Amino acid sequence: MHEPLFNVGSTSIKITDSKNELSFPVLLHYPTIEASKMTNFGPFIIDVAVDATIVNSQFPLVIISHGNSGSQYLYRTISTYLAARGYIVAMPEHYGNNRIDNSLSKSVKNLEYRPQHISLTIDQLLHQSHLKQQIDATKIAVIGHSFGGYTALAVAGGKAYSMQGEAIATQKDDRIKAIVVMAPAAGYFSPIAALSQVTVPILLYIATEDKYTPKQWTADVILNGVPNPELIRLREIKNAGHFSFISPFPDAMKRPDFLPATDPEGFDRVAFHKQLADAIFQFLNSHLVTA
């Protein structure tokens, strides 16, 4: 484990998609030296300094894309770990595919909007946000879980296809230098050459007990699809399930009928997330900071 260098600042911004006449919020975590405190965000408690001043330096930028019907807070163990060690982390709430409004789930529009909105988030952060002077535009990565993994692969150059075989309008963002995908919804890239333009380093996590995105629709698709499989670091997590990559939920939310809070019997999500956050930190450091 790497010791923190900073406290974690937290603020929110709004991104406007003028072309499609919509907007969506983005939660930001970033390095600060201001005092932090345990702060409630809905059912979650996070140790942050709300609206704190960012440290006057330059930092890599990481975008975290949540899964289907997810939220900005579901990967807070990763976002706060990175922010405390010198990263600016942006977490969009995907329009029409989040915990409050999931009206675009399973739609072509959702497949199109998600990667577009990652690029829009980067655009605004680099050119219009109050953090723009602190972002190193040459060091940008995307982390995605489940449908967020689809998003990361698409914005990194993947040419997606709907389940009906319809080509999805996506565009590669060359500013992305590395991606981390956890139990990714990679089946959208099954056709030959769909991943031929994905040339960035990839940290790929899969779970042995994943009932939603099993190996043949995750690792097999990606390893067989990218032009250079040597750029992939594959990590298979024993006894983990699809939702084990989500930050641990408060005890009050843990119940058998709430699937995101469940794991295979005997799996320790709390312990795993300490290892996961540090492994992601080391991977990003090796490809963004020391590369």
C-alpha positions as CSV (number, residue, x, y, z in Angstrom):
1,M,0.0,0.0,0.0
2,H,1.2,3.5,-0.8
3,E,0.8,6.2,1.8
4,P,-1.4,9.2,1.0
5,L,0.2,12.5,0.1
6,F,-2.8,14.7,0.3
7,N,-6.3,15.0,1.6
8,V,-9.2,14.6,-0.8
9,G,-11.1,17.5,-2.1
10,S,-14.6,17.0,-3.5
11,T,-16.9,19.1,-5.7
12,S,-19.4,18.7,-8.5
13,I,-19.7,20.3,-12.0
14,K,-22.3,20.1,-14.7
15,I,-21.5,19.0,-18.3
16,T,-23.7,20.3,-21.1
17,D,-24.2,18.2,-24.3
18,S,-25.4,21.0,-26.6
19,K,-25.8,18.7,-29.6
20,N,-28.2,16.4,-27.8
21,E,-29.7,19.1,-25.5
22,L,-29.0,17.4,-22.3
23,S,-26.7,17.8,-19.3
24,F,-25.3,15.5,-16.6
25,P,-23.4,16.0,-13.3
26,V,-19.8,15.0,-12.7
27,L,-18.3,14.4,-9.2
28,L,-14.7,15.4,-8.8
29,H,-12.1,14.1,-6.3
30,Y,-8.7,15.8,-6.2
31,P,-5.6,16.5,-4.1
32,T,-5.9,19.2,-1.4
33,I,-4.2,20.2,1.8
34,E,-7.3,21.5,3.4
35,A,-8.7,19.5,6.3
36,S,-11.2,16.8,5.4
37,K,-14.0,15.3,7.4
38,M,-16.5,12.4,7.1
39,T,-19.2,13.8,4.9
40,N,-22.6,12.3,3.9
41,F,-23.4,11.8,0.3
42,G,-26.8,10.1,0.4
43,P,-26.3,6.7,2.1
44,F,-22.5,6.9,1.7
45,I,-19.9,8.6,4.0
46,I,-16.7,9.8,2.4
47,D,-13.7,11.5,4.1
48,V,-13.4,14.7,1.9
49,A,-13.0,18.4,2.0
50,V,-16.0,19.8,0.1
51,D,-15.2,22.5,-2.4
52,A,-11.6,22.7,-1.2
53,T,-8.8,24.4,-3.1
54,I,-6.8,22.0,-5.2
55,V,-3.0,21.8,-4.7
56,N,-1.2,24.1,-7.0
57,S,0.5,21.6,-9.2
58,Q,-0.3,19.4,-12.2
59,F,-1.8,16.0,-11.9
60,P,-3.0,13.2,-14.2
61,L,-6.7,13.0,-15.0
62,V,-8.7,9.8,-14.5
63,I,-12.4,9.4,-15.6
64,I,-14.4,6.6,-13.9
65,S,-17.4,5.3,-15.8
66,H,-20.0,3.5,-13.6
67,G,-22.1,0.5,-14.7
68,N,-25.7,0.1,-15.8
69,S,-28.0,2.1,-13.5
70,G,-25.1,3.0,-11.3
71,S,-23.9,6.2,-9.6
72,Q,-20.9,8.4,-9.2
73,Y,-20.3,7.2,-5.6
74,L,-20.0,3.5,-6.3
75,Y,-16.2,3.5,-6.8
76,R,-15.3,5.9,-4.1
77,T,-12.7,3.6,-2.6
78,I,-10.8,3.9,-5.9
79,S,-11.4,7.6,-6.5
80,T,-10.4,8.7,-3.0
81,Y,-7.3,6.5,-3.0
82,L,-6.1,8.0,-6.3
83,A,-6.9,11.6,-5.4
84,A,-5.0,11.3,-2.1
85,R,-2.0,10.1,-4.1
86,G,-1.9,12.8,-6.8
87,Y,-4.7,12.2,-9.3
88,I,-7.7,14.3,-10.4
89,V,-10.6,11.9,-10.7
90,A,-13.9,12.7,-12.5
91,M,-17.0,10.5,-12.2
92,P,-19.8,11.3,-14.6
93,E,-23.4,10.2,-13.8
94,H,-24.3,8.8,-17.2
95,Y,-27.4,10.4,-18.7
96,G,-30.4,8.0,-18.9
97,N,-28.4,5.1,-17.4
98,N,-28.0,5.9,-13.7
99,R,-29.7,5.0,-10.4
100,I,-32.2,7.8,-10.7
101,D,-33.0,7.7,-14.5
102,N,-32.4,4.4,-16.3
103,S,-34.6,5.2,-19.3
104,L,-31.9,4.7,-21.9
105,S,-30.8,1.3,-20.6
106,K,-30.3,-1.2,-23.5
107,S,-30.8,1.5,-26.1
108,V,-28.5,2.5,-29.0
109,K,-28.5,6.0,-27.7
110,N,-26.9,4.8,-24.4
111,L,-24.2,3.1,-26.4
112,E,-23.5,6.3,-28.3
113,Y,-23.9,8.8,-25.4
114,R,-21.6,7.1,-22.9
115,P,-18.2,7.4,-24.8
116,Q,-19.2,10.8,-26.2
117,H,-19.8,12.0,-22.7
118,I,-16.4,10.9,-21.5
119,S,-14.8,13.0,-24.2
120,L,-17.1,15.9,-23.3
121,T,-16.1,15.6,-19.7
122,I,-12.5,15.8,-20.6
123,D,-13.1,18.8,-22.9
124,Q,-14.7,20.8,-20.2
125,L,-12.2,19.9,-17.5
126,L,-9.3,20.8,-19.8
127,H,-10.7,24.0,-21.2
128,Q,-13.5,25.4,-19.0
129,S,-13.2,24.1,-15.4
130,H,-11.6,25.8,-12.4
131,L,-9.2,22.8,-12.4
132,K,-7.9,23.2,-15.9
133,Q,-4.5,24.6,-14.8
134,Q,-3.9,21.6,-12.6
135,I,-4.6,18.9,-15.2
136,D,-1.7,17.4,-17.2
137,A,-3.5,16.9,-20.6
138,T,-0.8,14.3,-21.7
139,K,-1.8,12.0,-18.8
140,I,-5.4,10.9,-19.1
141,A,-6.9,7.5,-18.3
142,V,-10.4,5.9,-18.1
143,I,-11.6,3.3,-15.5
144,G,-14.8,1.5,-16.2
145,H,-16.8,-1.3,-14.5
146,S,-19.3,-3.5,-16.4
147,F,-21.1,-1.1,-18.8
148,G,-18.4,1.4,-17.8
149,G,-15.9,-1.1,-19.2
150,Y,-17.8,-0.9,-22.5
151,T,-17.5,2.9,-22.3
152,A,-13.7,2.8,-21.7
153,L,-13.1,0.4,-24.6
154,A,-15.3,2.5,-26.9
155,V,-13.6,5.8,-26.1
156,A,-10.2,4.1,-26.4
157,G,-11.0,3.2,-30.0
158,G,-13.4,0.2,-29.9
159,K,-16.0,0.0,-32.7
160,A,-19.1,-1.2,-31.0
161,Y,-22.1,-3.1,-32.4
162,S,-25.5,-3.4,-30.9
163,M,-26.9,-6.9,-30.0
164,Q,-28.8,-6.6,-33.3
165,G,-25.5,-6.1,-35.2
166,E,-26.0,-2.4,-35.8
167,A,-22.8,-0.3,-35.9
168,I,-22.7,2.2,-33.1
169,A,-21.4,5.7,-33.8
170,T,-18.4,6.0,-31.5
171,Q,-15.2,8.0,-31.9
172,K,-11.7,7.3,-30.5
173,D,-10.3,9.8,-28.1
174,D,-6.6,9.9,-28.7
175,R,-6.1,11.7,-25.4
176,I,-6.7,8.5,-23.5
177,K,-3.4,6.9,-22.7
178,A,-4.5,3.9,-20.6
179,I,-7.7,2.1,-19.4
180,V,-8.7,-0.1,-16.5
181,V,-11.7,-2.3,-17.2
182,M,-13.4,-4.4,-14.5
183,A,-15.9,-7.1,-15.6
184,P,-16.4,-5.1,-18.8
185,A,-19.4,-5.5,-21.0
186,A,-17.1,-6.3,-23.9
187,G,-19.6,-8.4,-26.0
188,Y,-20.4,-5.3,-28.0
189,F,-16.9,-5.6,-29.5
190,S,-17.2,-9.3,-30.6
191,P,-17.0,-8.7,-34.4
192,I,-13.7,-9.1,-36.1
193,A,-11.5,-5.9,-36.0
194,A,-13.9,-4.2,-33.6
195,L,-11.0,-3.6,-31.2
196,S,-8.3,-3.1,-33.8
197,Q,-7.9,0.6,-33.0
198,V,-7.4,0.0,-29.2
199,T,-3.7,0.4,-28.7
200,V,-3.4,1.7,-25.2
201,P,-2.3,-0.4,-22.1
202,I,-5.2,-2.2,-20.4
203,L,-5.5,-3.5,-16.9
204,L,-8.3,-6.0,-17.2
205,Y,-10.1,-7.5,-14.2
206,I,-12.5,-10.5,-14.4
207,A,-14.2,-12.4,-11.6
208,T,-14.4,-16.2,-11.5
209,E,-18.0,-16.2,-10.2
210,D,-19.3,-13.5,-12.6
211,K,-22.7,-14.6,-13.9
212,Y,-23.2,-11.4,-16.0
213,T,-20.0,-10.9,-17.9
214,P,-18.2,-14.3,-17.9
215,K,-14.7,-14.8,-19.4
216,Q,-15.9,-15.6,-22.9
217,W,-17.5,-12.1,-23.1
218,T,-14.7,-10.2,-21.4
219,A,-11.2,-11.5,-21.4
220,D,-11.6,-13.7,-24.5
221,V,-13.1,-10.8,-26.6
222,I,-10.4,-8.3,-25.6
223,L,-7.4,-10.6,-25.8
224,N,-8.5,-11.8,-29.2
225,G,-9.5,-8.4,-30.4
226,V,-6.8,-5.9,-29.6
227,P,-3.8,-5.8,-32.0
228,N,-1.2,-6.2,-29.2
229,P,-2.3,-8.5,-26.4
230,E,1.0,-7.9,-24.6
231,L,-0.4,-4.5,-23.6
232,I,-3.0,-6.3,-21.4
233,R,-2.5,-7.2,-17.8
234,L,-5.1,-9.7,-16.9
235,R,-6.2,-10.2,-13.3
236,E,-8.6,-13.0,-12.5
237,I,-10.1,-12.6,-9.1
238,K,-10.9,-15.8,-7.4
239,N,-14.4,-16.2,-5.8
240,A,-15.4,-12.7,-6.8
241,G,-18.7,-11.8,-8.5
242,H,-19.7,-9.2,-11.0
243,F,-20.5,-6.6,-8.3
244,S,-17.4,-7.2,-6.2
245,F,-15.7,-4.3,-8.0
246,I,-18.2,-1.9,-6.5
247,S,-17.0,-0.2,-3.3
248,P,-18.4,-1.8,-0.2
249,F,-21.9,-0.7,0.8
250,P,-22.9,0.5,4.3
251,D,-24.3,-2.3,6.4
252,A,-27.8,-0.9,6.2
253,M,-27.8,-1.5,2.4
254,K,-26.5,-5.1,2.6
255,R,-29.4,-7.5,2.0
256,P,-29.8,-10.5,-0.3
257,D,-32.3,-8.9,-2.6
258,F,-29.9,-5.9,-3.3
259,L,-27.6,-7.6,-5.8
260,P,-24.9,-4.8,-6.0
261,A,-24.1,-5.4,-2.3
262,T,-23.8,-9.2,-2.7
263,D,-20.7,-11.3,-3.2
264,P,-20.1,-15.0,-3.4
265,E,-19.9,-16.6,0.0
266,G,-16.6,-16.0,1.7
267,F,-15.5,-13.1,-0.5
268,D,-14.1,-10.1,1.5
269,R,-15.0,-7.0,-0.5
270,V,-13.5,-4.6,2.0
271,A,-10.1,-6.3,1.9
272,F,-10.2,-6.7,-1.9
273,H,-10.9,-3.0,-2.4
274,K,-7.8,-2.0,-0.5
275,Q,-5.7,-4.2,-2.9
276,L,-7.7,-3.1,-6.0
277,A,-7.2,0.6,-5.4
278,D,-3.5,0.2,-4.9
279,A,-3.1,-2.1,-8.0
280,I,-4.9,0.5,-10.1
281,F,-2.7,3.2,-8.7
282,Q,0.4,1.3,-9.5
283,F,-0.8,0.5,-13.1
284,L,-1.7,4.1,-13.8
285,N,1.6,5.3,-12.3
286,S,3.5,3.0,-14.6
287,H,1.8,4.2,-17.8
288,L,1.0,7.9,-17.0
289,V,3.5,9.1,-14.5
290,T,6.7,7.2,-15.1
291,A,6.2,6.1,-18.7
